[in-house]
């Protein structure tokens, strides 16, 4: 026999032991301080206040719709055998 103590086999950990370990880890998990939470909330609300819509949102939407309609019209012309790619 050897003088070294037996090492537990990691593969043999029971589900109950895993539950106990998980519960212990959750109890010891550090929580952020109240001051940190308040500063984070202020920072996030400040970022949200700075976010805004583009100045010409309606113009951008109209441009995208127009381009999409043009591409669909070209595809329809091509499908009928006419148009620039026929």
BALO-324562 format. One record per atom (N, C-alpha, C, O): x, y, z; residue in one letter. Coordinates in steps of 0.2 Angstrom, whole numbers, plus 5000, padded with zeros to 4 digits. Layout:
BEGIN
XYZa;...
This chain:
BEGIN
500449945000x;500050005000x;500450065000x;501050065003x;500250124997x;500650184997x;500450225003x;499950225006x;500950275004x;500850325009x;500450385007x;500250425011x;500250385001x;499850444998x;499150435000x;498850374999x;498750485002x;498050475003x;497650464996x;497950494991x;497150434996x;496750424990x;496450484988x;496150524992x;496450504981x;496150554978x;495450534976x;495350484973x;494950584977x;494250564975x;494250564967x;494550604964x;493850514965x;493750514957x;493250574956x;492750564958x;493450614951x;493050674950x;492450654946x;491850684946x;492450594943x;491850564939x;491350534943x;490750524941x;491450524950x;491050494954x;490650544959x;490350524963x;490650604957x;490250654961x;489550644960x;489350644954x;489150634965x;488450624965x;488050694963x;488350744964x;487450684961x;487050744959x;486950784965x;486850844965x;486850744971x;486650784977x;487250824979x;487150884982x;487850804978x;488450844980x;488550904975x;488650954978x;488350894969x;488350954964x;487851004967x;487951064966x;487250984969x;486751024971x;487051064978x;486851124978x;487351034982x;487651064988x;488151114986x;488151174989x;488551094981x;489151144979x;488751204976x;489051264977x;488251194972x;487951244968x;487651294973x;487651354973x;487351264978x;486951314983x;487451354987x;487351404989x;488051324989x;488551354993x;488851414988x;489051464991x;488951394982x;489251454978x;488751504977x;488951564977x;488151494976x;487651544976x;487651594982x;487551654981x;487651564988x;487651594994x;488251644995x;488251694997x;488851624992x;489451654993x;489551704987x;490051744987x;489151704982x;489251754976x;489251824978x;488751844982x;489751864977x;489751934979x;489151974975x;489051954969x;488852014978x;488352064975x;488652124974x;489052154978x;488452164969x;488752234968x;488552274973x;487952274976x;488952324975x;488752374980x;488152424978x;488052424972x;487852454982x;487252494981x;487552554977x;487152574972x;488052584978x;488352634975x;488552624968x;488352654963x;488852564966x;488952534960x;488352534956x;488352554950x;487852504959x;487152494955x;486852564953x;486652564947x;486952604957x;486652674956x;487052714950x;486752744946x;487652704951x;488152734946x;487952704939x;487952734934x;487952634939x;487752604933x;487152624930x;487052634924x;486652624934x;485952644932x;485952714929x;485652734923x;486352764932x;486352834929x;486752834923x;486552874918x;487252794922x;487652794916x;487252764910x;487252794905x;486852714911x;486452684906x;485852724904x;485752734898x;485552764909x;485052814907x;485352874903x;484952894899x;485952894905x;486252944901x;486352924894x;486252964889x;486652864893x;486752834886x;486052834882x;486052844876x;485552814885x;484952804882x;484652874880x;484352884875x;484752924884x;484552994883x;484953014876x;484653054873x;485553004876x;485953024870x;485752994863x;485853014858x;485452934864x;485352894858x;484652924855x;484252944858x;484752934848x;484152974845x;484052944838x;484552904835x;483552964835x;483452944828x;483852984823x;484053044825x;483952954817x;484352994812x;483853054810x;483253054811x;484253114809x;483853174807x;483353164801x;482853194801x;483553134796x;483153124790x;482953054790x;482953014784x;482553024795x;482352954795x;481852944789x;481952894786x;481352984788x;480852974783x;481152974776x;480952934772x;481653014775x;482053014769x;482452954768x;482452924762x;482752924773x;483152864772x;482652804771x;482752764766x;482052804774x;481552754773x;481352754766x;481252704762x;481152814763x;480952824757x;481452804752x;481252774746x;482052814753x;482652794748x;482652724748x;482752694742x;482652694754x;482752614754x;482152584750x;482252534746x;481552614751x;480952584748x;480952594740x;480852544737x;481152654738x;481252664731x;481752614728x;481652594722x;482352614731x;482852564728x;482552494728x;482752454723x;482252474733x;481952404733x;481452394727x;481452344724x;481052444726x;480552444721x;480852444714x;480652404710x;481452474713x;481852474707x;482152414706x;482052384700x;482352374711x;482652314710x;482152264708x;482252214704x;481552264711x;481052214710x;480752234703x;480652184699x;480752294700x;480552304694x;481052274689x;480852244683x;481652284690x;482152254685x;482152184685x;482252154680x;482052154691x;481952074691x;481352054687x;481352004684x;480852094688x;480252074684x;480352084677x;480152034673x;480652134674x;480852144667x;481252084665x;481152054660x;481752064669x;482252014667x;481851944667x;482051904663x;481351934671x;480951874671x;480551864665x;480351814663x;480351924662x;479851924656x;480351914650x;480051914644x;480951924650x;481351924644x;481551984642x;481951994637x;481452034645x;481552104643x;482052134648x;482252104653x;482252194647x;482652234652x;483452224651x;483652194646x;483852254655x;484552264654x;484952194654x;485452184651x;484652144658x;485052084659x;484752024655x;484851964656x;484252034650x;483951984646x;484351954641x;484151914637x;
